[in-house]
Amino acid sequence: MKRVLLILFAIAIIPIVSFAQTSSDTCANANNATPISGPGVFNILDVNGTAPSTICSGGTSVAQNGEWYRYIPSANYFVTVSSNLSQNSGKDTRVQIYSGSCGSLQCVAGNDDVGGSNFLSSTTFSAQAGETYYIAWDNYWNPSSPFGFDFELSETIIPPTVSFTTATISAPGIDRGAVDMNGDSLDDIVSITSSIITVNYQQTNGTFNKVSHSLTGGIYTAGWSMAAGDFDRNGYNDLVYGNSDGAHVVKAKANGNGYEIAATSHSIFTQRTNFVDFDNDGNLDVFLCDDTAPNEYFINNGSTLTLWEGDDPGAPIAGGLGVYSSGGNYGSVWVDYDSDGDADLFIAKCGGLEERRKNQLFRNNGNLSFTEVSIAANMNDPLSTWSSAWGDYDSDGDMDCFVGSSLTLEPHKLMQNNNGVFADVTASSGLDVFTDKGHENQPFDFNNDGYIDIYSNGNILINDGDGTFTILSSGIPQEGAVGDLNNDGFLDVFNGLIYYNDGNSNNWLKVCLTGTNSNINGIGARIEVSSPSFNNSSSKKAQIRDVRSAEGFAYMSSLNSHFGLGTDTSINTVTVYWPSGTVDVVVNPSINDTLCITEGETLSLESTLENDLILYPNPTKGLLNLNANYSFENAIFSVFDITGKRVLNDRFNSNTIDVSELSSGNYILRVINNGVIKTQKFIKQ
């Protein structure tokens, strides 16, 4: 693992090309010559100019002759200057790197020998955009003329660091949330006692308006976790939270000026809580992890919340979701790991070799049906995980997983998603030497470079964009809720103090959703942002986010989706795949802004009945076969009834769909692949 101060390894190596620039005999001549402005391999025909008199490579001995170059980088880089090339084998070189002016040179770096019996030279230094640097080679070890050789200059982009400035705020109680509570798309601060919910509402001028709401009948606190979502669709977010004695579902009043208890579980040792729409009816349901018993959930029918535990007789979710009688359920996260358009469930467990202690992954089959697939997916780890962080860390268009560990002797794991089966890439990522342990792991892009970082127990694991990570530890809050608390496009942290992200020059986009047929928060939607550097025609795919109610273990972070754009100055498209099956597209939105999308009110991906999509037999009683002159690999299909309700949804495993469970009637099949929609009608007998 690379620490921030280790500069020999970084991200995004700039391609090397050859240049014909020649050396100068003096520093002054180099000042008048064309400078090196990018990476390349350069040839020194003979070292016969003025030798540098200030030695940066150790020692004080001055050579007889030297050769000079001027270098001006176009951006901030880690720069390596090296003669350690195969064509120079057997030679002995020495190099000095300076800043300043020819009349006042300041040592930056230098090297005599690479080491051992290799007497060639290589040195790396941090270069600032637009600054002038001088590269001086000498012939101290080879005074005879001619003495020539090649050297290479390479550049690697310095990943923007992350730093925070702290501020105090009055927030009595347990500090749990950085999430919009009043529907203005600005993240607010939420703190809770058993009888008072305090919300510091973010104002447009960057200040906060503190309001304390009394809660009649409240007996439980958010001692273990809190989640937010608008389950009654009144425009104000509601809460679910709990401790070791029980949990409350708390509803915001119609005008947003108070809260009341909507439902309570008195029997649960609450762990992670979530809002999620199990049955995709547009009404948010509630999920509660239980430490000592089977998990519980509330089904929302639009007017009432009904509590179920595990696999209670008659429970709507057959077989339940985490039903071991001893519990051991810690951190739940609802993530579309198989990219089929519905939210699956990963449960971080208590740890141990018994099956009940191993992590679980439930695949959502639709229609309140789930299949436990952790063994097949290679995700049934025995780690004491507590929480996991899901994001597209390798920019290939699907969700990978950082499996956290809370025990000293158990390592964290980075699991790469390969079509629904996960491979352990911890060692190649460098995270095998990351040893700080704890309960909190969350995925966010803190430096807005377009690569999702991992916020883990007082560290930010900076995603370098090449499959590796850099550990950033200094000045990072131990844990907290993540949101944009000053609306500047950079993610901040709240844990009693506000940690404002100091930001950088990278561009960004913030997306907020309002569902109509889907739940009003758009929880479970997938948002895809295509830009010049991240698009489905390049090696770095379009960026993706799933809208989730709660990341990590205890805190409720922003429901807005944040996208770093790096140096991209434009956005091609923003595509929202809603839980209802609706697809919205926004073309060329502004950068460095908040984009709020209401379901069904933007352009949609073009969808027409296709003559080249043949369904047979049609009508069908069970299996529906597809024939077309294009591939269905990785495509997602949805089936809608005549009212427009989505009744089936999955990813193709073959060119056959089982529709035997559908009622008789007319349906429309929709296929989405690489941003293209194909539709066709069929009849179920």
C-alpha positions in Angstrom: 0.0 0.0 0.0 1.2 3.4 -0.9 1.2 6.1 1.8 0.7 9.7 0.6 4.4 10.5 1.1 5.6 7.6 -1.0 5.8 9.2 -4.5 7.4 6.3 -6.4 4.0 4.9 -7.2 1.0 7.0 -8.3 -1.8 7.0 -10.8 -2.3 7.4 -14.5 1.1 7.1 -16.0 1.4 9.4 -19.0 2.4 7.7 -22.2 6.1 8.0 -23.2 7.0 9.3 -26.6 10.3 10.2 -28.2 11.5 13.8 -28.6 14.4 15.2 -30.6 15.2 18.0 -28.1 18.9 18.4 -27.7 20.9 19.3 -24.6 22.5 22.6 -23.8 26.1 23.2 -22.7 25.1 25.7 -20.0 22.2 26.5 -17.8 21.8 29.8 -19.6 21.7 28.2 -23.0 19.0 25.8 -21.6 17.0 28.8 -20.6 16.9 30.0 -24.2 16.3 26.5 -25.7 12.9 24.9 -26.1 12.0 23.3 -22.8 10.9 19.7 -22.2 7.2 19.9 -21.6 6.1 16.3 -21.5 7.4 12.7 -21.1 9.8 11.2 -23.6 13.2 9.6 -24.2 16.0 12.0 -24.8 19.5 11.4 -26.3 22.7 13.1 -25.1 25.4 12.8 -27.8 28.3 13.9 -25.6 28.7 15.4 -22.2 30.9 18.3 -23.0 29.4 21.5 -21.5 29.7 23.2 -18.2 29.3 20.9 -15.2 26.9 21.7 -12.4 28.6 23.0 -9.3 25.9 22.3 -6.8 25.6 18.6 -6.1 22.2 17.2 -5.0 23.0 13.5 -5.3 25.3 13.3 -2.4 28.9 14.4 -2.0 30.5 17.6 -3.2 32.8 16.5 -6.0 32.2 18.5 -9.2 32.6 16.8 -12.6 34.6 18.0 -15.6 31.6 18.5 -17.9 27.8 18.6 -17.9 24.7 18.9 -20.1 21.6 20.9 -19.3 17.8 20.7 -20.0 15.0 23.0 -18.9 11.7 21.3 -18.0 8.3 23.0 -17.5 5.4 20.6 -16.5 1.9 21.3 -17.7 0.3 19.9 -14.6 1.2 18.7 -11.1 3.2 15.5 -11.6 5.4 13.0 -9.9 8.4 13.1 -12.4 11.0 10.4 -12.8 14.2 11.2 -14.7 16.2 8.0 -15.4 19.1 6.7 -17.4 18.4 3.2 -16.2 17.6 2.0 -19.7 18.7 -1.2 -21.4 20.6 0.7 -24.1 22.8 2.3 -21.4 23.9 -1.0 -19.9 27.4 -0.8 -18.5 27.6 3.0 -18.3 27.9 5.2 -15.2 25.9 8.5 -14.9 25.0 11.2 -12.4 22.0 13.6 -12.5 21.0 16.7 -10.5 17.5 18.4 -10.5 17.2 22.1 -9.7 14.5 24.7 -9.3 15.1 28.5 -9.1 17.2 30.4 -11.7 20.5 29.8 -13.3 22.0 32.4 -10.9 20.5 30.8 -7.8 19.9 27.1 -8.3 18.1 25.1 -5.6 18.4 21.4 -5.2 15.2 19.4 -5.8 16.6 15.9 -6.3 19.5 14.0 -7.6 21.0 10.5 -8.0 24.3 8.9 -8.7 23.7 5.2 -8.8 20.5 3.1 -8.8 22.3 0.7 -6.5 24.3 -2.5 -6.4 26.4 -3.0 -9.5 24.0 -0.7 -11.5 25.8 2.7 -11.9 23.0 4.3 -13.9 20.8 7.0 -12.3 17.1 7.5 -11.5 15.4 10.1 -9.3 11.8 11.1 -8.7 10.5 14.4 -7.5 7.2 16.3 -7.2 6.8 19.0 -9.9 4.3 21.9 -9.9 2.5 23.0 -13.0 4.2 25.9 -14.8 7.4 25.9 -12.6 10.8 25.7 -14.2 13.2 22.9 -13.4 16.7 22.2 -14.6 18.0 18.7 -15.3 21.8 18.5 -15.3 23.8 15.4 -16.2 27.6 15.2 -15.7 30.5 13.0 -16.6 32.1 12.7 -13.2 32.6 8.9 -13.7 33.3 9.1 -17.5 35.5 12.1 -18.2 36.6 10.8 -21.6 34.8 12.2 -24.6 32.6 11.3 -26.3 30.3 10.1 -23.5 26.7 9.8 -24.6 23.5 8.0 -23.4 19.7 8.2 -23.4 17.5 9.2 -20.5 13.8 9.0 -20.0 11.5 11.5 -18.3 8.1 10.2 -17.2 5.2 11.9 -15.5 2.5 10.5 -13.3 -0.5 12.6 -12.2 -0.4 13.6 -8.5 -3.8 12.5 -7.1 -5.5 15.5 -5.5 -5.3 15.1 -1.7 -8.2 15.6 0.7 -8.1 17.9 3.6 -10.7 19.2 6.0 -11.4 22.3 8.0 -13.4 21.8 11.2 -16.3 23.9 12.5 -18.5 23.5 15.5 -22.3 23.3 15.5 -24.9 22.9 18.2 -26.3 19.4 17.7 -27.5 17.8 21.0 -27.9 14.0 21.1 -26.5 11.2 19.1 -25.1 12.7 15.8 -26.2 10.5 12.9 -27.2 12.3 9.8 -26.0 14.5 6.9 -29.1 14.3 4.7 -31.7 16.5 3.2 -34.8 16.5 5.5 -37.0 19.2 4.0 -36.8 18.5 0.2 -34.6 21.5 -0.8 -31.8 19.3 -2.0 -29.4 20.7 0.6 -28.0 18.3 3.1 -29.1 19.0 6.7 -27.6 17.8 10.0 -29.6 15.3 12.2 -29.1 14.5 15.9 -31.3 12.5 18.1 -32.2 11.8 21.7 -35.1 9.6 22.8 -37.4 12.6 23.0 -36.0 15.2 20.7 -35.0 15.2 17.0 -32.7 18.2 16.2 -32.3 19.2 12.6 -29.8 21.9 11.6 -31.4 22.9 8.3 -28.8 24.0 5.7 -29.5 27.5 4.3 -28.6 28.7 0.8 -26.1 31.1 2.3 -24.1 28.2 3.9 -25.5 28.8 7.5 -27.7 26.4 9.5 -31.1 27.0 11.1 -31.3 24.8 14.2 -34.8 23.4 15.0 -35.5 21.0 17.9 -38.6 18.8 17.4 -40.1 17.1 20.4 -41.1 13.5 19.9 -44.0 12.3 22.0 -43.6 8.8 23.3 -40.0 8.3 22.2 -38.1 5.8 24.2 -35.3 4.6 21.9 -32.3 6.5 20.6 -30.2 6.1 17.4 -27.6 4.4 19.5 -26.7 1.9 16.8 -27.9 3.4 13.5 -30.2 5.7 11.6 -31.6 5.8 8.1 -33.8 8.4 6.2 -36.4 8.2 3.5 -39.8 9.6 2.7 -42.0 6.5 3.3 -45.3 8.5 3.3 -44.4 10.6 0.2 -45.2 13.9 1.8 -42.0 15.6 0.7 -40.3 15.5 4.1 -37.9 12.6 4.9 -38.8 10.3 7.7 -36.4 8.3 10.0 -35.8 4.8 11.3 -33.4 4.4 14.1 -32.7 2.2 17.1 -30.5 0.9 19.9 -30.1 -2.4 21.7 -33.6 -2.2 23.2 -35.7 -1.4 20.2 -36.4 0.8 17.2 -38.7 3.6 16.1 -40.0 4.5 12.6 -40.6 8.3 12.9 -42.7 10.2 10.4 -42.3 13.8 9.5 -45.6 15.8 9.8 -47.3 17.0 6.6 -45.9 20.5 6.9 -42.4 19.4 8.0 -42.6 21.2 11.4 -42.5 18.1 13.6 -42.2 14.3 13.9 -44.4 11.6 15.3 -43.8 7.9 15.9 -45.3 5.8 13.1 -44.2 2.3 14.2 -42.0 0.7 16.8 -40.3 -2.6 17.4 -39.8 -3.3 21.0 -38.0 -6.7 20.6 -35.0 -5.9 18.4 -31.3 -5.4 19.2 -31.0 -2.9 16.4 -28.0 -2.8 14.1 -28.1 -1.3 10.6 -31.4 0.2 9.4 -32.5 1.0 5.9 -35.4 2.3 3.8 -35.9 0.2 0.7 -38.9 -0.6 -1.6 -39.0 -4.5 -1.3 -42.0 -5.0 -3.5 -41.4 -2.1 -5.9 -44.9 -0.6 -5.4 -43.6 2.9 -5.0 -43.8 2.9 -1.2 -40.7 2.6 0.9 -40.5 -0.3 3.3 -38.2 -0.6 6.3 -35.4 -3.1 7.0 -33.8 -3.6 10.4 -30.8 -5.8 11.1 -31.0 -7.7 14.4 -27.9 -8.7 16.4 -29.6 -11.4 18.5 -32.5 -12.7 16.4 -33.7 -12.9 12.8 -33.9 -9.6 11.0 -37.2 -7.6 10.9 -38.9 -5.5 8.3 -41.9 -3.3 7.9 -44.0 -3.6 4.7 -45.6 -0.4 3.6 -48.8 -0.7 1.7 -49.2 3.1 1.3 -51.2 3.6 4.5 -49.9 1.3 7.2 -46.6 -0.3 8.2 -46.8 -4.0 9.0 -44.0 -5.6 11.1 -42.6 -9.0 10.2 -39.7 -11.0 11.7 -37.6 -13.5 9.8 -39.7 -16.1 8.1 -42.8 -15.6 10.2 -45.7 -17.8 8.9 -47.5 -15.8 6.2 -44.6 -13.3 5.9 -44.5 -11.7 2.4 -40.8 -12.5 1.9 -40.7 -16.3 1.8 -37.7 -17.6 3.8 -36.9 -14.1 5.2 -33.7 -12.2 4.9 -31.2 -13.3 7.5 -33.2 -15.8 9.7 -30.7 -17.5 11.9 -32.2 -17.6 15.4 -29.1 -16.2 17.0 -29.0 -13.2 14.7 -25.4 -12.0 14.2 -26.6 -9.4 11.6 -24.6 -6.2 11.6 -24.4 -4.1 8.5 -27.0 -4.3 5.7 -26.6 -2.5 2.4 -29.1 -2.6 -0.6 -27.1 -2.7 -3.8 -27.8 -3.8 -7.3 -24.7 -6.1 -7.5 -25.9 -7.9 -10.7 -27.0 -4.7 -12.5 -30.4 -6.1 -13.3 -32.3 -3.1 -12.1 -33.4 -4.1 -8.6 -31.8 -3.9 -5.2 -30.1 -6.9 -3.8 -29.1 -7.3 -0.1 -25.6 -7.8 1.4 -25.5 -8.4 5.1 -22.2 -8.0 7.0 -22.1 -10.5 9.8 -20.5 -11.0 13.2 -17.7 -13.3 11.9 -16.8 -16.9 12.5 -16.6 -20.2 10.7 -20.2 -21.3 11.4 -22.5 -20.5 8.5 -24.7 -18.3 10.6 -21.7 -16.0 11.2 -20.6 -15.6 7.6 -21.5 -12.7 5.3 -24.7 -13.2 3.2 -25.7 -11.9 -0.2 -29.3 -12.2 -1.3 -30.2 -11.8 -5.0 -33.5 -10.0 -5.6 -35.6 -12.1 -8.0 -38.5 -9.6 -8.0 -41.9 -10.0 -6.6 -40.6 -10.3 -3.0 -38.5 -13.3 -3.8 -34.8 -13.5 -2.8 -32.1 -16.2 -3.2 -29.1 -16.5 -0.9 -26.1 -16.6 -3.3 -23.1 -15.7 -1.2 -21.3 -19.0 -1.8 -21.8 -18.9 -5.5 -20.8 -15.3 -5.6 -17.7 -15.9 -3.4 -18.9 -13.5 -0.8 -19.5 -15.7 2.2 -16.5 -14.4 4.2 -16.2 -15.4 7.9 -14.9 -11.9 8.7 -16.3 -9.8 11.5 -17.3 -7.3 9.0 -19.8 -4.8 10.5 -20.1 -2.9 7.3 -19.1 -2.9 3.6 -18.5 -0.2 1.0 -20.0 -0.9 -2.5 -18.9 1.1 -5.6 -17.5 0.7 -9.1 -13.9 0.9 -8.0 -12.4 -0.3 -11.3 -14.7 1.8 -13.5 -16.0 -1.2 -15.5 -19.7 -0.5 -15.0 -20.6 -2.8 -12.0 -20.5 -2.7 -8.3 -17.4 -4.0 -6.5 -17.2 -4.4 -2.7 -14.8 -3.4 0.0 -15.4 -5.9 2.8 -14.4 -4.3 6.1 -12.9 -6.0 9.1 -13.2 -5.0 12.7 -10.7 -7.5 14.2 -6.9 -6.9 14.2 -6.0 -10.4 12.9 -8.5 -10.3 10.0 -7.6 -8.4 6.9 -10.0 -6.2 4.9 -10.8 -7.5 1.4 -11.4 -5.8 -1.9 -13.7 -7.9 -4.0 -13.9 -7.3 -7.8 -17.3 -8.0 -9.4 -16.9 -10.2 -12.5 -20.4 -10.7 -13.8 -21.8 -11.5 -10.4 -18.9 -13.6 -9.1 -16.4 -11.8 -7.0 -12.6 -12.1 -7.1 -10.2 -11.1 -4.3 -8.0 -8.3 -5.6 -6.8 -7.1 -2.2 -3.1 -7.8 -2.9 -2.9 -6.2 -6.3 -4.8 -3.1 -5.0 -2.3 -2.6 -2.2 -5.0 -2.8 0.5 -3.4 -5.9 1.9 -1.2 -3.7 4.1 -4.0 -1.5 5.3 -4.4 -2.5 8.9 -6.7 0.1 10.6 -9.8 -1.7 11.7 -13.3 -0.6 12.8 -17.0 -0.6 12.0 -17.4 2.1 9.4 -16.8 1.8 5.6 -18.4 4.1 3.1 -17.9 4.7 -0.7 -17.5 8.3 -1.8 -15.4 10.3 -4.2 -13.8 12.8 -1.8 -11.4 14.5 -4.3 -13.9 14.6 -7.2 -11.4 12.9 -9.6 -14.1 10.5 -10.9 -12.9 7.5 -8.9 -14.8 6.3 -5.8 -12.7 6.4 -2.7 -13.3 4.4 0.5 -13.9 6.2 3.8 -12.7 3.6 6.4 -12.2 4.2 10.1 -10.2 7.4 10.1 -8.7 6.9 6.7 -9.6 7.8 3.1 -8.4 5.2 0.7 -7.8 7.3 -2.3 -8.7 5.4 -5.5 -5.8 6.0 -7.9 -7.8 4.9 -10.9 -5.4 2.2 -11.9 -6.6 -0.5 -9.5 -4.5 0.7 -6.6 -5.2 2.9 -3.6 -3.3 5.4 -1.6 -3.9 5.6 2.2 -4.7 9.1 3.5 -4.7 9.2 7.3 -3.7 12.7 8.4 -6.5 15.0 9.4 -9.3 12.5 8.5 -12.2 12.3 10.9 -12.5 8.8 12.5 -16.1 8.3 11.2 -19.3 10.2 10.5 -22.1 11.0 8.1 -21.1 12.2 4.7 -22.9 15.0 2.8 -22.3 18.3 1.1 -22.8 20.7 4.1 -21.9 23.9 2.3 -23.2 23.1 -1.2 -19.8 23.5 -2.8 -19.8 20.1 -4.6 -17.3 18.5 -2.3 -18.3 16.0 0.3 -18.0 16.9 4.0 -18.3 14.8 7.2 -20.4 15.3 10.3 -19.8 13.5 13.6 -20.6 16.3 16.2 -18.1 18.6 14.4 -18.4 19.5 10.8 -15.4 18.6 8.7 -15.6 20.8 5.6 -13.8 19.4 2.6 -11.2 22.0 1.4 -11.8 20.9 -2.2 -9.6 21.4 -5.2 -10.1 22.5 -8.9 -11.8 19.3 -10.0 -15.3 19.6 -11.5 -18.4 17.8 -10.2 -22.1 17.1 -10.5 -24.7 16.5 -7.8 -27.9 14.6 -8.7 -31.2 14.6 -6.7 -34.2 12.5 -7.6 -38.0 12.8 -7.2 -39.9 9.6 -8.0 -43.4 9.5 -9.3 -44.2 5.8 -10.0 -41.1 4.8 -8.1 -40.6 5.8 -4.4 -40.3 9.5 -4.0 -36.6 9.4 -3.1 -35.6 7.3 -6.0 -34.0 4.8 -3.6 -32.9 1.8 -5.6 -32.4 3.9 -8.8 -29.2 3.7 -10.7 -27.7 6.9 -12.0 -25.2 6.8 -14.9 -23.1 9.8 -15.8 -21.2 9.8 -19.1 -18.4 12.4 -19.7 -15.4 12.6 -22.0 -13.2 10.7 -19.6 -15.8 8.2 -18.3 -18.1 6.8 -21.0 -19.1 3.4 -22.3 -16.9 3.8 -25.4 -13.7 4.1 -23.3 -11.7 1.9 -21.0 -13.2 3.9 -18.1 -17.0 3.3 -18.3 -19.6 5.8 -17.4 -19.8 6.5 -13.7 -22.6 4.8 -11.7 -24.2 5.3 -8.4 -27.1 3.4 -6.7 -29.3 5.6 -4.5 -29.2 4.0 -1.1 -30.7 4.8 2.2 -27.7 4.3 4.5 -24.1 3.4 3.8 -21.7 2.0 6.4 -22.9 0.9 9.8 -24.3 3.7 11.9 -24.7 6.9 9.9 -27.1 8.3 7.4 -25.3 10.0 4.6 -26.6 12.1 1.7 -29.4 10.8 -0.5 -28.0 13.0 -3.3 -25.6 11.3 -5.7 -22.2 13.0 -6.1 -20.1 12.6 -9.1 -16.5 13.9 -9.4 -15.6 14.8 -13.0 -11.9 15.4 -12.6 -10.8 17.8 -15.3 -13.7 17.1 -17.6 -15.5 20.3 -18.5 -18.6 18.8 -19.9 -21.1 16.0 -19.4 -22.5 13.9 -22.3 -25.5 12.5 -20.6 -27.1 11.6 -17.2 -29.2 8.5 -17.3 -31.5 7.4 -14.5 -32.8 3.8 -14.4 -35.7 4.1 -12.0 -37.1 1.1 -9.9 -40.3 1.4 -11.9 -38.5 0.7 -15.1 -38.7 4.3 -16.4 -35.5 5.5 -17.9 -34.8 9.3 -18.0 -32.0 10.9 -19.9 -30.6 14.5 -19.5 -28.3 15.6 -22.3 -25.4 18.0 -21.7 -26.3 19.3 -18.2 -24.2 21.9 -16.6 -21.1 21.0 -14.5 -20.5 22.2 -11.0 -24.2 22.2 -10.3 -27.1 20.3 -8.7 -29.3 18.5 -11.2 -32.7 17.5 -9.9 -34.6 15.0 -12.0 -38.3 14.1 -11.6 -39.2 10.7 -12.9 -40.7 10.7 -16.4 -40.2 14.4 -17.1 -37.0 14.3 -19.2 -36.1 12.8 -22.5 -36.3 9.0 -22.5 -34.1 6.6 -24.3 -35.7 6.0 -27.6 -38.0 3.0 -27.4 -40.0 1.7 -30.4 -41.5 -1.6 -31.3 -38.7 -3.5 -33.2 -39.3 -5.6 -36.2 -35.9 -7.2 -35.7 -36.8 -8.5 -32.2 -38.8 -11.7 -32.7 -40.6 -13.4 -29.8 -41.8 -17.0 -30.1 -44.0 -18.7 -29.4 -46.3 -15.7 -29.2 -48.8 -16.2 -27.6 -46.9 -18.3 -25.0 -47.9 -20.3 -22.0 -44.5 -20.5 -20.3 -41.2 -19.9 -22.1 -40.6 -16.9 -24.4 -37.8 -17.2 -26.9 -36.0 -14.2 -28.4 -34.4 -14.0 -31.8 -32.5 -10.9 -33.1 -29.5 -10.0 -35.1 -27.8 -8.5 -32.1 -26.4 -9.9 -28.9 -28.4 -10.1 -25.6 -25.2 -10.5 -23.6 -25.3 -8.4 -20.4 -28.7 -7.0 -21.5 -31.5 -6.3 -18.9 -35.1 -7.2 -19.7 -38.3 -5.9 -18.1 -41.8 -7.0 -18.7 -44.7 -4.5 -18.2 -48.4 -5.2 -18.0 -51.0 -3.1 -19.8 -51.1 -0.6 -16.9 -47.4 0.1 -17.3 -46.4 -1.8 -14.1 -43.2 -3.7 -14.2 -43.9 -7.3 -13.4 -40.6 -9.0 -14.3 -37.1 -7.7 -14.4 -33.7 -9.6 -14.7 -30.5 -9.9 -16.7 -30.3 -12.3 -19.6 -28.6 -15.7 -19.0 -29.9 -17.0 -22.3 -32.2 -16.0 -25.1 -35.2 -17.4 -23.2 -37.5 -15.8 -20.6 -39.8 -17.8 -18.2 -43.1 -16.0 -18.1 -45.1 -18.9 -16.7 -45.9 -17.1 -13.4 -47.6 -14.2 -15.2 -51.3 -13.9 -15.4 -53.0 -14.2 -18.8 -53.0 -11.0 -20.8 -51.0 -8.6 -23.0 -47.5 -7.5 -22.1 -44.6 -5.5 -23.4 -41.0 -6.8 -23.2 -38.3 -4.2 -23.0 -34.6 -4.9 -23.5 -31.9 -2.4 -22.5 -28.3 -3.0 -23.7 -25.6 -0.4 -24.0 -28.0 2.5 -23.8 -30.3 1.2 -26.5 -33.9 0.1 -25.8 -35.8 -2.6 -27.8 -39.4 -3.4 -27.2 -41.9 -5.9 -28.4 -45.4 -7.1 -27.5 -46.4 -10.6 -26.5 -49.4 -12.4 -25.2 -49.4 -14.7 -22.1 -52.0 -17.4 -22.4 
